[in-house]
Amino acid sequence: MLDTLALPDTQLELMLGVQPEESLEWQAQRNRHYTGWHDVESTDQLVAIAQSITHENDWFTVQTKDLHGQPSGRYAQAANTGNGYMVEVAQINGQTTHNWRIGLGTAADGAGNKPHKGPKASQILSLAAVMEVLVSWLHGRGLPLGYGAALRIYHSA
């Protein structure tokens, strides 16, 4: 039997209070209204932004600040699919972008990651899972246990 560990609220608050080491910015579209780019002030702020994408096709992106035109950095994006949430995280190094579509378990590893294609069932996440993945990613810890990812590599000229 697999035991789970429940974190006391104080530990969760400490985890949310940790700040990423780099400067980040975010943008969102909520109910067809685009926000433009804003500085990330805290992990709590990003949790609130994730909670605000409540309509189908709402989305948000968080990325290394000034990634526009920079040769390296990282970003994450989440979208409300109407049935749950799709999450992708990426690392950009020069002309190469490694983009991972996140899902639950090993089925997510082979579920694919095709541009302009919707997620497979294993890649539909709950809002709580979105926050767990994003907080871990923002703090440089990678994917939490129990998640998988399908990789797509992009090269730009």
C-alpha positions as CSV (number, residue, x, y, z in Angstrom):
1,M,0.0,0.0,0.0
2,L,1.2,3.5,-0.9
3,D,1.2,5.9,2.0
4,T,0.7,9.6,1.4
5,L,2.2,12.4,3.4
6,A,0.0,15.3,4.3
7,L,1.8,18.6,4.6
8,P,0.7,20.8,7.4
9,D,-0.6,24.2,6.3
10,T,2.5,25.9,7.7
11,Q,4.8,23.8,5.4
12,L,2.6,24.6,2.4
13,E,2.7,28.3,3.2
14,L,6.5,28.2,3.4
15,M,6.7,26.4,0.1
16,L,4.5,29.0,-1.6
17,G,6.5,31.8,0.0
18,V,9.8,30.8,-1.6
19,Q,10.7,33.1,-4.5
20,P,12.1,31.9,-7.8
21,E,15.8,32.8,-8.3
22,E,15.1,34.6,-11.6
23,S,12.8,37.5,-12.5
24,L,9.6,36.3,-14.1
25,E,6.7,37.9,-15.9
26,W,3.2,36.7,-16.7
27,Q,0.3,37.2,-19.1
28,A,-3.2,35.8,-19.3
29,Q,-6.3,35.7,-21.3
30,R,-9.5,35.5,-19.2
31,N,-12.9,35.4,-20.7
32,R,-11.4,36.7,-24.0
33,H,-9.7,39.6,-22.3
34,Y,-5.9,39.8,-22.6
35,T,-3.9,41.2,-19.7
36,G,-0.6,42.1,-21.3
37,W,2.7,41.3,-19.5
38,H,3.2,41.9,-15.8
39,D,6.0,41.2,-13.3
40,V,5.6,38.2,-11.1
41,E,5.6,39.4,-7.5
42,S,5.2,36.1,-5.7
43,T,4.3,32.4,-6.0
44,D,1.0,33.3,-4.3
45,Q,0.3,35.7,-7.1
46,L,0.8,32.9,-9.7
47,V,-1.5,30.6,-7.8
48,A,-4.2,33.3,-7.9
49,I,-3.7,33.8,-11.6
50,A,-4.0,30.0,-12.2
51,Q,-7.2,30.1,-10.1
52,S,-8.6,32.9,-12.3
53,I,-8.5,30.9,-15.6
54,T,-12.0,29.6,-15.0
55,H,-13.5,29.7,-18.5
56,E,-12.9,27.3,-21.4
57,N,-10.0,28.6,-23.5
58,D,-8.7,30.9,-20.7
59,W,-4.9,30.6,-20.4
60,F,-1.8,32.1,-18.8
61,T,1.9,32.1,-19.4
62,V,4.8,32.7,-17.0
63,Q,8.3,33.1,-18.3
64,T,11.8,34.4,-17.6
65,K,11.5,38.1,-17.7
66,D,12.7,39.6,-21.0
67,L,12.7,36.2,-22.7
68,H,11.4,38.1,-25.8
69,G,14.6,38.1,-27.9
70,Q,16.8,36.5,-25.2
71,P,18.8,33.3,-26.1
72,S,17.8,31.3,-23.0
73,G,15.2,31.0,-20.3
74,R,12.1,29.1,-19.5
75,Y,8.4,29.3,-19.5
76,A,5.2,27.5,-18.4
77,Q,1.7,27.8,-19.8
78,A,-1.6,26.5,-18.6
79,A,-5.0,26.5,-20.4
80,N,-8.5,25.7,-19.3
81,T,-9.8,23.0,-21.7
82,G,-13.3,23.0,-20.5
83,N,-12.7,19.5,-19.0
84,G,-9.7,20.4,-16.9
85,Y,-6.3,22.0,-17.5
86,M,-3.4,21.5,-19.9
87,V,0.1,22.4,-18.7
88,E,3.3,22.8,-20.6
89,V,6.8,23.8,-19.4
90,A,9.8,24.6,-21.5
91,Q,13.5,25.4,-21.5
92,I,15.0,27.6,-24.2
93,N,18.7,27.3,-25.0
94,G,19.8,29.4,-27.9
95,Q,17.9,28.2,-31.0
96,T,16.4,25.1,-29.3
97,T,13.3,24.9,-27.2
98,H,12.5,21.8,-25.2
99,N,8.7,21.8,-24.5
100,W,7.1,19.2,-22.2
101,R,3.4,18.6,-22.0
102,I,2.6,17.4,-18.5
103,G,0.2,14.7,-17.5
104,L,-0.4,12.1,-14.8
105,G,1.7,8.9,-14.6
106,T,3.7,7.1,-17.3
107,A,0.8,7.3,-19.8
108,A,1.6,11.0,-20.2
109,D,5.1,10.2,-21.4
110,G,3.8,8.6,-24.6
111,A,0.7,10.7,-25.0
112,G,2.3,13.1,-27.5
113,N,2.9,16.8,-27.7
114,K,1.7,18.1,-31.1
115,P,1.3,21.8,-31.7
116,H,-2.4,22.9,-32.1
117,K,-3.6,19.5,-30.9
118,G,-5.5,19.1,-27.7
119,P,-4.2,17.1,-24.8
120,K,-4.9,13.4,-24.3
121,A,-6.9,12.2,-21.3
122,S,-3.7,11.6,-19.2
123,Q,-2.7,15.2,-19.9
124,I,-5.9,16.8,-18.4
125,L,-5.1,18.0,-15.0
126,S,-7.0,19.4,-12.0
127,L,-6.4,22.9,-10.9
128,A,-4.6,21.5,-7.8
129,A,-2.3,19.5,-10.1
130,V,-1.6,22.6,-12.2
131,M,-0.5,24.5,-9.1
132,E,1.6,21.6,-7.8
133,V,3.4,21.3,-11.1
134,L,3.9,25.1,-11.6
135,V,5.2,25.7,-8.0
136,S,7.7,22.9,-8.3
137,W,8.8,24.0,-11.8
138,L,9.2,27.7,-10.7
139,H,11.3,26.6,-7.8
140,G,13.6,24.6,-10.0
141,R,12.6,21.2,-8.6
142,G,11.3,19.6,-11.8
143,L,8.1,17.6,-11.9
144,P,6.6,16.3,-8.7
145,L,6.4,12.5,-8.3
146,G,3.5,10.9,-10.2
147,Y,3.7,13.1,-13.2
148,G,5.0,12.4,-16.7
149,A,5.8,14.5,-19.7
150,A,5.8,14.3,-23.5
151,L,8.7,16.2,-25.1
152,R,8.6,18.2,-28.3
153,I,11.8,19.9,-29.5
154,Y,11.6,23.1,-31.6
155,H,14.5,24.6,-33.5
156,S,14.5,28.2,-34.8
157,A,16.7,29.6,-37.5
